[in-house]
Amino acid sequence: MAELKAMTPITGTAGQMSSTGNITGPDTYTGVSMMDLLATVGGITENNAIRVTAKDQYSMTISYNQLTTGNFTVINSTNGKETAPTKTPVVFLAYAMNGTDIGDTVGPLRLGIMTDTNQVTEGHWWVKWAQKIEVITTETPWTLHLEGAMATDIDPASFESCAAIGCHGEKWTDDQGHVWEGVPLYYFVGKVDDTQDTHDAASFNTALADKGYNIHVVGKDGTIEEFTSAEVKNNTNIILAFRRDGAPLPENQWPLKVVGSNVVSSRQVGQVFKIKLEGANITSAASTTTTATPTNTTTTTATTTADTGTTVLTVTSGSATKTYTLAQLKALPSTTGTGMTKNKAGTISAPSSCVGVTLTKLISEVGGMTSNQSVKITASDSFTKTFSYDAVYNGNGITVMDKSGNTTTPTAQPYLLLIYTKDGSALDSSTGPVQLGIITATDQVSENSLWIKSVVKVEIISP
């Protein structure tokens, strides 16, 4: 403790909101910034994360992005609603609160997120009785795509943090003695069953589940297993697992598999990359698992040719290259979302229903990408635009506006979509056959400059 207190201290306000909505703080904390602490053991790179473990073995994983950019949900401590941070959140290890050493009730050391006056963060990030900090190597990137009344992506670090025992984590031992670790399926369903995306398990809309809808769990081999909202409702025995016997899943099941005592072996889908909600009671702002058929069958000559064998898109990563005709692109799992744009003159377009393939899906087709890489998009006229890993997988750095054109906090994570159908019609030669667009919440707008017409190439590039 003396050595920690000898380091440069930081003091500021911090507090937390529990999964039940109870807010504690903000209080004044003193401690050591996590980045300063990590610097004493050589620092951290984009290929790392940290795992903080308590004396009761509760653990939490925090990504490089969260450590360096403060990418945490911030909550107004007065009304309990999400808000934009007025200061960049800082991960720190606290040893004093309100001028007094933290006692054994939660300390003597506690991991926290320092924010600003009247702002707090979600309580699951706070690790009491912190005893061990490990710098770990992040796994090969993967994305779990959730689609329902809204759409969002879950990355490995977020999944592992959620899977901590004491957060939302569950374990199940099968009849061969293998121990599976993960998160109940209903938790992820609850993130997109309506437009209220909160971290806690209470985000699952039980009233909507009682009305009935279906949940499609999709594997990379094309397997689709259907669960009903009734059987998934608050069921901790249907688990989306990411670990078996303490290690990542075997290659033929990686990255995620549905298991549990309420899941017979024939329904245990592996290589899960997508969960989609379907039914009359789900107001879809997301996707379908089949390609939408254009209502207008009139297409340009270029689009017709593309459908019949011309390569319209090339995706590359190092020596890995994949080419797609329009028909092949449409054969991939499709996503439907809403897009609106604001141009330099301030004019906002009408909302468009866009169908296409997510950029993350195309990236996965050539082996994925690491957090230090970026994606270059090239149009047929040689115009290019580059997006960071953080923008592609987390929507960070993508400005979102309301319908008046004012910058606002996204109510759903924006994501990049390679569009081939808009408002029920194939794209014409002025924008297609493939266009990059930004999919947002139905009432939010993105910058027109981020929409790229006539995309012909997607390239993963390294620094």
C-alpha positions in Angstrom: 0.0 0.0 0.0 2.8 2.4 0.8 4.3 1.8 -2.7 0.9 2.6 -4.3 0.5 5.8 -2.3 4.0 6.8 -3.3 2.9 6.9 -6.9 1.4 10.1 -8.4 -2.2 10.2 -7.1 -5.3 11.2 -8.9 -8.3 12.6 -7.1 -11.8 13.1 -8.5 -15.5 12.2 -8.3 -16.9 8.7 -9.2 -19.9 6.6 -8.4 -21.9 3.7 -9.7 -25.4 2.5 -10.7 -26.3 -1.0 -9.8 -28.2 -3.4 -12.2 -31.3 -2.6 -10.2 -30.9 1.1 -10.8 -29.6 2.1 -7.3 -27.0 4.9 -7.5 -24.2 5.2 -5.1 -22.2 8.4 -5.0 -20.6 10.3 -6.6 -18.0 10.5 -4.0 -14.5 11.9 -4.0 -11.9 9.2 -4.5 -8.1 9.1 -4.4 -6.0 6.5 -6.1 -3.7 5.6 -9.0 -4.7 5.8 -12.6 -4.6 2.3 -14.2 -2.5 3.5 -17.1 0.2 4.8 -14.7 0.1 1.5 -12.8 0.4 -0.5 -16.0 3.4 1.7 -17.1 5.4 0.2 -14.2 5.2 -3.2 -15.8 5.8 -2.1 -19.4 2.5 -0.6 -20.4 -0.2 -2.1 -22.6 -0.7 -2.3 -26.4 -3.7 -2.5 -28.7 -3.4 -6.3 -28.6 -3.9 -6.4 -24.9 -6.7 -6.0 -22.3 -6.5 -6.2 -18.5 -8.3 -8.6 -16.2 -8.9 -7.4 -12.6 -9.6 -10.1 -10.0 -11.0 -9.7 -6.5 -10.3 -11.8 -3.4 -13.7 -13.5 -3.9 -12.6 -14.4 -7.5 -15.0 -12.0 -9.2 -13.1 -10.6 -12.2 -13.7 -8.0 -14.9 -12.0 -7.5 -18.2 -11.3 -4.0 -19.5 -10.3 -3.4 -23.1 -7.4 -1.3 -24.4 -10.0 1.0 -26.0 -11.8 1.5 -22.7 -8.5 2.2 -20.9 -7.2 4.7 -23.4 -10.5 6.5 -24.5 -12.8 6.0 -21.5 -15.4 4.3 -23.6 -17.9 3.6 -20.8 -21.6 4.3 -20.4 -22.0 7.4 -18.3 -25.1 8.0 -16.3 -26.6 11.2 -14.8 -26.6 10.6 -11.0 -29.7 12.8 -10.5 -32.1 11.1 -12.9 -30.4 7.8 -13.7 -30.4 8.4 -17.4 -27.5 7.8 -19.8 -25.7 11.0 -20.8 -22.6 12.3 -22.6 -19.5 12.4 -20.3 -18.4 15.9 -19.4 -14.9 14.5 -18.7 -13.2 11.5 -20.3 -13.8 8.6 -17.9 -10.6 7.3 -16.3 -10.0 3.7 -15.0 -8.3 3.9 -11.6 -7.4 1.9 -8.5 -8.8 3.6 -5.4 -7.4 3.5 -1.9 -9.3 6.4 -0.3 -12.9 7.7 -0.4 -13.9 11.2 0.9 -10.5 11.6 2.5 -10.5 8.2 4.4 -8.8 5.0 3.5 -11.2 2.4 2.0 -11.9 -0.2 4.6 -12.1 -4.0 4.3 -15.8 -3.9 3.5 -15.0 -3.1 -0.1 -11.2 -2.6 0.0 -8.5 -1.8 0.8 -8.3 -1.4 -3.0 -11.1 -0.9 -5.4 -11.3 -0.6 -9.1 -13.4 2.3 -10.3 -14.2 4.7 -13.1 -13.6 8.3 -12.4 -16.1 10.6 -14.1 -17.2 14.1 -13.2 -19.6 15.8 -10.7 -23.1 14.3 -10.9 -22.0 11.5 -13.3 -21.5 7.8 -12.5 -20.9 4.6 -14.4 -22.4 1.1 -14.4 -21.6 -0.8 -11.2 -20.4 -4.0 -12.8 -17.2 -2.3 -13.8 -16.4 -1.6 -10.1 -14.3 -4.4 -8.5 -14.2 -4.4 -4.7 -11.4 -6.2 -2.9 -9.2 -5.9 -6.0 -6.1 -8.1 -5.6 -4.8 -9.0 -9.0 -4.3 -7.2 -12.3 -3.2 -9.1 -15.3 -2.3 -7.9 -18.8 -3.8 -10.4 -21.2 -3.6 -10.9 -24.9 -6.9 -10.3 -26.6 -8.4 -13.1 -28.7 -8.8 -13.1 -32.5 -11.4 -10.4 -33.1 -15.0 -11.6 -33.5 -18.4 -10.0 -33.4 -21.8 -11.1 -32.1 -24.4 -9.2 -34.1 -27.8 -8.7 -32.4 -30.8 -7.7 -34.5 -34.4 -6.9 -33.4 -36.1 -3.6 -32.6 -32.6 -2.2 -32.8 -29.2 -3.6 -33.9 -25.9 -3.7 -32.0 -22.6 -5.6 -32.0 -20.9 -7.3 -29.0 -17.1 -7.6 -29.1 -15.0 -10.2 -27.1 -13.9 -7.8 -24.3 -17.5 -6.7 -23.7 -18.7 -10.3 -23.7 -16.1 -11.4 -21.2 -16.8 -8.5 -18.9 -20.5 -9.4 -19.0 -19.7 -13.1 -18.4 -18.1 -12.4 -15.0 -19.6 -14.4 -12.2 -21.5 -11.7 -10.2 -22.3 -9.7 -13.3 -24.3 -11.9 -15.7 -22.0 -14.9 -15.9 -23.3 -18.5 -15.6 -21.6 -21.9 -15.6 -23.0 -25.3 -16.7 -21.4 -28.7 -16.5 -22.4 -31.2 -19.2 -22.7 -35.0 -18.8 -19.0 -35.4 -19.8 -17.8 -33.1 -17.1 -17.0 -30.1 -19.3 -17.6 -26.8 -17.6 -19.1 -24.2 -19.9 -19.0 -20.5 -19.1 -21.1 -17.7 -20.7 -24.1 -15.5 -20.4 -27.8 -16.5 -20.5 -29.2 -16.0 -24.0 -32.1 -13.9 -22.7 -29.7 -11.2 -21.7 -28.6 -10.6 -25.3 -32.2 -10.9 -26.5 -33.1 -8.1 -24.0 -30.6 -5.8 -25.6 -32.5 -5.6 -28.8 -36.1 -6.7 -28.0 -37.1 -3.0 -27.8 -35.3 0.3 -28.2 -34.3 0.6 -24.5 -30.7 -0.7 -24.5 -29.4 -1.0 -20.9 -26.8 -3.3 -19.5 -28.8 -4.9 -16.7 -30.8 -8.1 -17.0 -34.0 -6.2 -16.4 -33.7 -4.8 -19.9 -35.4 -8.0 -21.1 -39.0 -7.0 -21.9 -41.0 -9.7 -20.2 -44.4 -8.2 -21.3 -43.2 -8.3 -24.9 -41.9 -11.9 -24.4 -45.4 -12.9 -23.2 -46.9 -11.7 -26.4 -44.6 -14.0 -28.3 -41.8 -13.9 -30.9 -39.0 -16.1 -32.1 -35.3 -15.9 -31.6 -33.0 -17.2 -34.4 -29.5 -18.2 -33.3 -27.3 -18.3 -36.5 -24.1 -20.3 -36.9 -21.3 -19.5 -39.4 -22.1 -22.8 -41.2 -25.6 -21.6 -41.9 -27.3 -23.5 -39.1 -30.3 -21.6 -37.6 -31.9 -22.8 -34.4 -35.2 -21.2 -33.3 -36.1 -20.5 -29.7 -39.3 -19.0 -28.6 -39.5 -15.9 -26.3 -41.5 -18.1 -23.8 -38.7 -20.6 -23.4 -35.9 -18.0 -23.3 -37.7 -15.7 -20.9 -35.5 -15.1 -17.8 -34.0 -18.6 -18.3 -30.5 -18.9 -16.9 -30.3 -22.5 -18.2 -30.0 -21.5 -21.9 -26.4 -20.1 -22.1 -24.4 -18.5 -24.8 -21.0 -19.9 -23.9 -17.5 -18.6 -24.8 -15.4 -20.8 -22.6 -15.1 -24.6 -22.1 -13.0 -25.8 -19.2 -11.5 -22.3 -18.8 -10.3 -22.0 -22.5 -11.7 -20.6 -25.7 -14.0 -22.9 -27.5 -12.6 -25.5 -30.0 -12.3 -24.2 -33.6 -15.5 -26.0 -34.8 -17.5 -24.3 -32.1 -15.7 -20.9 -31.7 -16.4 -18.2 -30.8 -19.8 -18.9 -29.1 -22.1 -21.9 -28.6 -25.6 -22.2 -27.2 -25.6 -24.8 -24.4 -27.2 -25.5 -21.0 -29.4 -27.9 -19.1 -32.5 -26.7 -21.0 -30.9 -27.2 -24.5 -30.8 -30.7 -25.9 -27.7 -31.6 -27.9 -29.5 -31.2 -31.3 -30.2 -27.5 -30.5 -26.7 -26.6 -29.3 -25.6 -24.3 -32.1 -21.9 -23.6 -32.4 -19.9 -20.9 -34.2 -22.6 -18.4 -33.4 -22.2 -14.9 -34.9 -25.7 -13.6 -35.0 -28.9 -13.5 -33.0 -32.1 -12.2 -34.7 -35.5 -11.6 -33.3 -38.5 -12.2 -35.5 -42.3 -11.9 -35.1 -45.2 -9.5 -35.3 -44.5 -8.2 -31.8 -40.9 -7.1 -32.8 -40.7 -3.7 -34.5 -37.7 -4.4 -36.6 -35.1 -1.8 -37.2 -32.5 -4.5 -38.0 -32.4 -7.4 -40.4 -33.7 -10.4 -42.0 -31.9 -13.7 -42.4 -32.9 -13.9 -46.1 -32.3 -11.4 -48.8 -35.0 -8.9 -49.3 -36.6 -9.0 -52.7 -36.8 -5.5 -54.4 -40.4 -4.4 -54.9 -39.3 -2.6 -58.1 -37.9 -5.1 -60.6 -36.6 -2.5 -62.9 -32.8 -2.4 -62.7 -30.0 -0.8 -64.6 -27.9 -2.8 -67.0 -24.9 -2.6 -64.7 -26.9 -4.2 -61.8 -28.3 -6.9 -64.0 -24.9 -7.8 -65.3 -23.5 -7.8 -61.8 -26.2 -10.2 -60.7 -25.2 -12.6 -63.5 -21.5 -13.0 -62.8 -19.6 -9.7 -62.8 -17.4 -9.1 -59.7 -18.8 -6.0 -57.9 -16.8 -6.1 -54.7 -13.3 -7.3 -53.7 -12.3 -7.8 -50.0 -8.7 -8.2 -49.1 -6.6 -8.8 -46.0 -2.9 -9.5 -46.6 -2.8 -12.4 -49.0 -6.4 -13.3 -48.4 -8.8 -12.1 -51.1 -12.4 -12.7 -51.8 -14.5 -11.4 -54.7 -18.2 -11.2 -54.9 -20.8 -10.9 -57.6 -24.0 -9.2 -56.6 -25.7 -12.5 -56.3 -22.9 -13.9 -54.1 -23.1 -10.8 -51.9 -26.9 -11.2 -51.6 -26.3 -14.9 -50.6 -24.5 -13.8 -47.4 -26.5 -13.1 -44.2 -28.3 -9.8 -44.9 -29.0 -6.9 -42.6 -31.8 -4.3 -42.9 -31.5 -0.9 -41.1 -32.5 2.7 -41.4 -30.2 5.4 -42.7 -30.6 9.2 -43.0 -27.9 11.7 -44.0 -27.1 15.4 -43.5 -25.1 17.1 -46.3 -22.7 20.1 -46.1 -25.6 22.4 -46.7 -27.5 21.1 -43.7 -30.2 19.3 -45.7 -31.3 16.1 -44.1 -32.6 13.2 -46.3 -35.7 11.2 -45.7 -35.1 7.9 -43.9 -34.3 5.0 -46.1 -34.7 1.3 -45.5 -31.3 -0.2 -46.5 -30.6 -3.9 -47.1 -27.0 -5.2 -47.4 -24.1 -7.0 -45.6 -22.4 -5.5 -42.5 -18.8 -4.5 -43.0 -17.9 -6.7 -40.0 -19.3 -9.7 -41.8 -17.2 -9.1 -44.9 -14.2 -8.6 -42.7 -14.8 -11.9 -41.0 -14.8 -13.6 -44.4 -11.1 -12.8 -44.8 -10.1 -13.7 -41.3 -11.1 -10.6 -39.3 -8.9 -7.7 -38.2 -7.0 -6.6 -35.1 -7.5 -3.5 -33.2 -4.4 -1.8 -34.6 -5.6 -2.3 -38.2 -8.1 -0.1 -40.2 -10.3 -0.6 -43.2 -10.0 1.3 -46.5 -13.0 1.6 -48.7 -12.5 2.4 -52.4 -15.1 3.6 -54.9 -15.2 3.0 -58.6 -13.9 6.6 -59.2 -10.9 5.8 -56.9 -12.2 7.9 -54.0 -11.2 6.3 -50.7 -12.1 6.6 -47.1 -10.5 4.8 -44.1 -12.3 3.7 -40.9 -10.6 2.6 -37.7 -11.2 -0.7 -35.9 -13.0 1.3 -33.2 -15.4 2.9 -35.7 -16.1 -0.4 -37.4 -16.7 -2.6 -34.3 -17.9 0.0 -31.8 -19.3 2.9 -33.8 -16.9 5.3 -32.0 -15.9 8.4 -34.0 -19.1 8.3 -36.1 -21.0 11.5 -35.5 -24.8 11.0 -35.0 -27.3 13.8 -35.1 -31.0 14.2 -34.4 -33.5 15.1 -37.1 -32.8 18.8 -36.5 -29.1 18.2 -37.4 -27.8 18.6 -33.8 -25.1 16.2 -32.6 -26.6 13.8 -30.1 -25.8 10.6 -28.2 -26.5 7.5 -30.3 -29.5 5.5 -29.0 -28.3 2.5 -31.0 -24.7 1.8 -31.9 -24.2 3.0 -35.5 -22.7 0.4 -37.9 -21.4 0.3 -41.4 -23.4 -1.6 -44.1 -22.6 -2.5 -47.7 -26.0 -1.7 -49.2 -27.4 -3.3 -52.3 -31.1 -2.5 -51.9 -32.6 0.8 -50.7 -36.3 1.3 -50.1 -37.1 -1.9 -51.8 -35.2 -1.2 -55.0 -31.8 -2.1 -56.3 -29.3 0.7 -56.4 -28.8 2.4 -59.8 -25.5 3.1 -61.5 -25.1 6.5 -59.8 -24.8 5.0 -56.3 -24.4 1.2 -56.8 -24.5 -1.6 -57.3 -23.0 -1.4 -53.8 -22.9 1.6 -51.5 -21.4 2.0 -48.0 -23.9 3.5 -45.6 -24.2 4.3 -41.9 -27.1 2.5 -40.1 -28.4 4.4 -37.0 -31.5 4.4 -34.9 -34.6 5.2 -36.9 -34.8 8.8 -35.8 -31.1 9.6 -36.0 -28.8 10.9 -38.8 -25.3 10.5 -40.0 -22.9 12.7 -42.1 -23.4 12.3 -45.8 -19.6 12.3 -46.3 -19.4 8.9 -44.7 -21.7 7.3 -47.3 -19.6 6.1 -50.2 -21.1 5.4 -53.6 -20.2 2.6 -56.0 -17.9 0.8 -53.6 -15.6 -1.7 -55.4 -13.0 -2.7 -52.7 -12.7 -3.3 -49.0 -9.1 -3.5 -47.8 -7.8 -4.3 -44.3 -4.6 -2.3 -43.8 -2.0 -2.3 -41.1 -0.1 0.6 -39.6 
